[in-house]
Each structure stands twice: as structure tokens, then as C-alpha cells.
Amino acid sequence: MRDALENLGAYEGLIRTYDPPFRPDHHDALTAADFRTARYGQDGTIIPIRPEE
């Protein structure tokens, strides 16, 4: 299973294109930069929460 994952080609994911998604020294396809925080507004819209700059 590990060898198969480490030899995958580019993958068009929901968040971004992973090229490659896994490497022998990196088994996490996602990084901290891939995560976003949001909340629901009273009308049901999604409101991004941005870190303070």
C-alpha cells in the first residue's frame, strides 16, 4: 500500500492538485496551508475566518 501511494502521479483533488500527493519522506497530502476556518452566518452563508494579520 505504501509503495503504491508513493508512486502515484499527479492527482486533481478538491482543494488543490497534488503533484505528487505522497513521497517517501512526506506521507501527508495536506499541509497546514490547506486548511481554512469558517463559520455560518445567520442567513446560512459561509463566512471565512481569517487569522489576524
Backbone atoms as SQL, in Angstrom:
CREATE TABLE atoms (id INTEGER PRIMARY KEY, chain TEXT, resi INTEGER, resn TEXT, atom TEXT, x REAL, y REAL, z REAL);
INSERT INTO atoms VALUES
  (1, 'A', 1, 'MET', 'N', 0.829, -1.170, 0.000),
  (2, 'A', 1, 'MET', 'CA', 0.000, 0.000, 0.000),
  (3, 'A', 1, 'MET', 'C', 0.885, 1.248, 0.000),
  (4, 'A', 2, 'ARG', 'N', 1.903, 1.273, 0.874),
  (5, 'A', 2, 'ARG', 'CA', 2.797, 2.429, 0.932),
  (6, 'A', 2, 'ARG', 'C', 3.473, 2.668, -0.403),
  (7, 'A', 3, 'ASP', 'N', 3.997, 1.625, -1.023),
  (8, 'A', 3, 'ASP', 'CA', 4.680, 1.779, -2.307),
  (9, 'A', 3, 'ASP', 'C', 3.741, 2.310, -3.379),
  (10, 'A', 4, 'ALA', 'N', 2.508, 1.828, -3.365),
  (11, 'A', 4, 'ALA', 'CA', 1.534, 2.297, -4.359),
  (12, 'A', 4, 'ALA', 'C', 1.243, 3.785, -4.168),
  (13, 'A', 5, 'LEU', 'N', 1.062, 4.224, -2.926),
  (14, 'A', 5, 'LEU', 'CA', 0.786, 5.640, -2.666),
  (15, 'A', 5, 'LEU', 'C', 1.976, 6.520, -3.039),
  (16, 'A', 6, 'GLU', 'N', 3.169, 6.058, -2.727),
  (17, 'A', 6, 'GLU', 'CA', 4.363, 6.850, -3.020),
  (18, 'A', 6, 'GLU', 'C', 4.653, 6.946, -4.518),
  (19, 'A', 7, 'ASN', 'N', 4.029, 6.102, -5.327),
  (20, 'A', 7, 'ASN', 'CA', 4.266, 6.119, -6.767),
  (21, 'A', 7, 'ASN', 'C', 3.077, 6.648, -7.566),
  (22, 'A', 8, 'LEU', 'N', 2.134, 7.286, -6.889),
  (23, 'A', 8, 'LEU', 'CA', 1.017, 7.900, -7.598),
  (24, 'A', 8, 'LEU', 'C', 1.507, 9.088, -8.408),
  (25, 'A', 9, 'GLY', 'N', 0.846, 9.348, -9.495),
  (26, 'A', 9, 'GLY', 'CA', 1.135, 10.550, -10.272),
  (27, 'A', 9, 'GLY', 'C', 0.347, 11.718, -9.708),
  (28, 'A', 10, 'ALA', 'N', 0.276, 12.787, -10.455),
  (29, 'A', 10, 'ALA', 'CA', -0.486, 13.960, -10.033),
  (30, 'A', 10, 'ALA', 'C', -1.947, 13.580, -9.833),
  (31, 'A', 11, 'TYR', 'N', -2.574, 14.235, -8.846),
  (32, 'A', 11, 'TYR', 'CA', -3.972, 13.947, -8.536),
  (33, 'A', 11, 'TYR', 'C', -4.728, 15.255, -8.371),
  (34, 'A', 12, 'GLU', 'N', -5.830, 15.422, -9.139),
  (35, 'A', 12, 'GLU', 'CA', -6.671, 16.610, -9.037),
  (36, 'A', 12, 'GLU', 'C', -7.613, 16.425, -7.858),
  (37, 'A', 13, 'GLY', 'N', -7.296, 17.062, -6.745),
  (38, 'A', 13, 'GLY', 'CA', -8.114, 16.936, -5.551),
  (39, 'A', 13, 'GLY', 'C', -9.123, 18.057, -5.424),
  (40, 'A', 14, 'LEU', 'N', -9.909, 18.002, -4.368),
  (41, 'A', 14, 'LEU', 'CA', -10.926, 19.020, -4.109),
  (42, 'A', 14, 'LEU', 'C', -10.288, 20.358, -3.752),
  (43, 'A', 15, 'ILE', 'N', -9.210, 20.320, -2.991),
  (44, 'A', 15, 'ILE', 'CA', -8.581, 21.541, -2.504),
  (45, 'A', 15, 'ILE', 'C', -7.535, 22.070, -3.479),
  (46, 'A', 16, 'ARG', 'N', -6.770, 21.175, -4.077),
  (47, 'A', 16, 'ARG', 'CA', -5.703, 21.576, -4.993),
  (48, 'A', 16, 'ARG', 'C', -5.238, 20.364, -5.780),
  (49, 'A', 17, 'THR', 'N', -4.297, 20.587, -6.682),
  (50, 'A', 17, 'THR', 'CA', -3.661, 19.485, -7.399),
  (51, 'A', 17, 'THR', 'C', -2.473, 19.020, -6.575),
  (52, 'A', 18, 'TYR', 'N', -2.422, 17.741, -6.324),
  (53, 'A', 18, 'TYR', 'CA', -1.328, 17.158, -5.556),
  (54, 'A', 18, 'TYR', 'C', -0.346, 16.526, -6.538),
  (55, 'A', 19, 'ASP', 'N', 0.865, 17.035, -6.576),
  (56, 'A', 19, 'ASP', 'CA', 1.822, 16.545, -7.553),
  (57, 'A', 19, 'ASP', 'C', 3.211, 16.451, -6.949),
  (58, 'A', 20, 'PRO', 'N', 3.562, 15.345, -6.389),
  (59, 'A', 20, 'PRO', 'CA', 2.786, 14.137, -6.104),
  (60, 'A', 20, 'PRO', 'C', 2.100, 14.267, -4.751),
  (61, 'A', 21, 'PRO', 'N', 1.053, 13.473, -4.510),
  (62, 'A', 21, 'PRO', 'CA', 0.364, 13.553, -3.222),
  (63, 'A', 21, 'PRO', 'C', 1.174, 12.964, -2.067),
  (64, 'A', 22, 'PHE', 'N', 1.990, 11.985, -2.337),
  (65, 'A', 22, 'PHE', 'CA', 2.803, 11.345, -1.299),
  (66, 'A', 22, 'PHE', 'C', 4.211, 11.123, -1.833),
  (67, 'A', 23, 'ARG', 'N', 5.179, 11.238, -0.945),
  (68, 'A', 23, 'ARG', 'CA', 6.573, 10.946, -1.275),
  (69, 'A', 23, 'ARG', 'C', 7.141, 10.072, -0.159),
  (70, 'A', 24, 'PRO', 'N', 8.241, 9.411, -0.382),
  (71, 'A', 24, 'PRO', 'CA', 8.820, 8.577, 0.682),
  (72, 'A', 24, 'PRO', 'C', 9.092, 9.353, 1.974),
  (73, 'A', 25, 'ASP', 'N', 9.421, 10.639, 1.855),
  (74, 'A', 25, 'ASP', 'CA', 9.714, 11.443, 3.046),
  (75, 'A', 25, 'ASP', 'C', 8.546, 12.327, 3.479),
  (76, 'A', 26, 'HIS', 'N', 7.393, 12.188, 2.831),
  (77, 'A', 26, 'HIS', 'CA', 6.246, 13.051, 3.126),
  (78, 'A', 26, 'HIS', 'C', 4.967, 12.266, 2.866),
  (79, 'A', 27, 'HIS', 'N', 4.323, 11.775, 3.920),
  (80, 'A', 27, 'HIS', 'CA', 3.135, 10.944, 3.766),
  (81, 'A', 27, 'HIS', 'C', 1.831, 11.683, 4.023),
  (82, 'A', 28, 'ASP', 'N', 1.884, 12.973, 4.248),
  (83, 'A', 28, 'ASP', 'CA', 0.667, 13.748, 4.448),
  (84, 'A', 28, 'ASP', 'C', 0.401, 14.572, 3.200),
  (85, 'A', 29, 'ALA', 'N', -0.693, 14.299, 2.524),
  (86, 'A', 29, 'ALA', 'CA', -1.008, 15.037, 1.305),
  (87, 'A', 29, 'ALA', 'C', -1.374, 16.482, 1.626),
  (88, 'A', 30, 'LEU', 'N', -1.982, 16.716, 2.776),
  (89, 'A', 30, 'LEU', 'CA', -2.380, 18.064, 3.168),
  (90, 'A', 30, 'LEU', 'C', -1.345, 18.685, 4.089),
  (91, 'A', 31, 'THR', 'N', -1.214, 19.998, 3.988),
  (92, 'A', 31, 'THR', 'CA', -0.353, 20.750, 4.896),
  (93, 'A', 31, 'THR', 'C', -1.215, 21.759, 5.648),
  (94, 'A', 32, 'ALA', 'N', -0.652, 22.428, 6.618),
  (95, 'A', 32, 'ALA', 'CA', -1.403, 23.429, 7.383),
  (96, 'A', 32, 'ALA', 'C', -1.964, 24.517, 6.469),
  (97, 'A', 33, 'ALA', 'N', -1.280, 24.818, 5.377),
  (98, 'A', 33, 'ALA', 'CA', -1.745, 25.858, 4.447),
  (99, 'A', 33, 'ALA', 'C', -3.020, 25.453, 3.708),
  (100, 'A', 34, 'ASP', 'N', -3.389, 24.174, 3.724),
  (101, 'A', 34, 'ASP', 'CA', -4.572, 23.701, 3.010),
  (102, 'A', 34, 'ASP', 'C', -5.863, 23.851, 3.817),
  (103, 'A', 35, 'PHE', 'N', -5.763, 24.179, 5.082),
  (104, 'A', 35, 'PHE', 'CA', -6.944, 24.245, 5.933),
  (105, 'A', 35, 'PHE', 'C', -7.446, 25.671, 6.062),
  (106, 'A', 36, 'ARG', 'N', -8.743, 25.821, 6.121),
  (107, 'A', 36, 'ARG', 'CA', -9.403, 27.113, 6.302),
  (108, 'A', 36, 'ARG', 'C', -10.446, 26.961, 7.397),
  (109, 'A', 37, 'THR', 'N', -10.661, 28.038, 8.122),
  (110, 'A', 37, 'THR', 'CA', -11.672, 28.041, 9.158),
  (111, 'A', 37, 'THR', 'C', -12.783, 28.985, 8.720),
  (112, 'A', 38, 'ALA', 'N', -14.020, 28.582, 8.983),
  (113, 'A', 38, 'ALA', 'CA', -15.161, 29.407, 8.602),
  (114, 'A', 38, 'ALA', 'C', -16.280, 29.211, 9.609),
  (115, 'A', 39, 'ARG', 'N', -17.264, 30.096, 9.517),
  (116, 'A', 39, 'ARG', 'CA', -18.455, 29.957, 10.353),
  (117, 'A', 39, 'ARG', 'C', -19.672, 30.215, 9.479),
  (118, 'A', 40, 'TYR', 'N', -20.827, 29.810, 9.971),
  (119, 'A', 40, 'TYR', 'CA', -22.065, 30.065, 9.252),
  (120, 'A', 40, 'TYR', 'C', -22.638, 31.401, 9.706),
  (121, 'A', 41, 'GLY', 'N', -23.054, 32.217, 8.751),
  (122, 'A', 41, 'GLY', 'CA', -23.763, 33.448, 9.059),
  (123, 'A', 41, 'GLY', 'C', -25.203, 33.123, 9.420),
  (124, 'A', 42, 'GLN', 'N', -25.929, 34.086, 9.946),
  (125, 'A', 42, 'GLN', 'CA', -27.317, 33.852, 10.359),
  (126, 'A', 42, 'GLN', 'C', -28.200, 33.456, 9.183),
  (127, 'A', 43, 'ASP', 'N', -27.807, 33.875, 7.977),
  (128, 'A', 43, 'ASP', 'CA', -28.592, 33.517, 6.792),
  (129, 'A', 43, 'ASP', 'C', -28.111, 32.221, 6.135),
  (130, 'A', 44, 'GLY', 'N', -27.171, 31.513, 6.796),
  (131, 'A', 44, 'GLY', 'CA', -26.694, 30.240, 6.277),
  (132, 'A', 44, 'GLY', 'C', -25.491, 30.334, 5.357),
  (133, 'A', 45, 'THR', 'N', -25.020, 31.561, 5.082),
  (134, 'A', 45, 'THR', 'CA', -23.832, 31.703, 4.248),
  (135, 'A', 45, 'THR', 'C', -22.594, 31.276, 5.026),
  (136, 'A', 46, 'ILE', 'N', -21.565, 30.913, 4.299),
  (137, 'A', 46, 'ILE', 'CA', -20.302, 30.542, 4.924),
  (138, 'A', 46, 'ILE', 'C', -19.396, 31.763, 4.936),
  (139, 'A', 47, 'ILE', 'N', -18.914, 32.111, 6.126),
  (140, 'A', 47, 'ILE', 'CA', -18.084, 33.298, 6.300),
  (141, 'A', 47, 'ILE', 'C', -16.682, 32.852, 6.706),
  (142, 'A', 48, 'PRO', 'N', -15.681, 33.110, 5.857),
  (143, 'A', 48, 'PRO', 'CA', -14.308, 32.711, 6.210),
  (144, 'A', 48, 'PRO', 'C', -13.825, 33.461, 7.440),
  (145, 'A', 49, 'ILE', 'N', -13.079, 32.783, 8.261),
  (146, 'A', 49, 'ILE', 'CA', -12.418, 33.394, 9.416),
  (147, 'A', 49, 'ILE', 'C', -10.946, 33.452, 9.072),
  (148, 'A', 50, 'ARG', 'N', -10.436, 34.643, 8.940),
  (149, 'A', 50, 'ARG', 'CA', -9.029, 34.814, 8.563),
  (150, 'A', 50, 'ARG', 'C', -8.200, 35.049, 9.811),
  (151, 'A', 51, 'PRO', 'N', -7.006, 34.471, 9.848),
  (152, 'A', 51, 'PRO', 'CA', -6.140, 34.741, 11.005),
  (153, 'A', 51, 'PRO', 'C', -5.787, 36.219, 11.078),
  (154, 'A', 52, 'GLU', 'N', -5.606, 36.711, 12.276),
  (155, 'A', 52, 'GLU', 'CA', -5.233, 38.112, 12.433),
  (156, 'A', 52, 'GLU', 'C', -3.885, 38.349, 11.791),
  (157, 'A', 53, 'GLU', 'N', -3.776, 39.455, 11.113),
  (158, 'A', 53, 'GLU', 'CA', -2.543, 39.784, 10.404),
  (159, 'A', 53, 'GLU', 'C', -1.736, 40.782, 11.188);
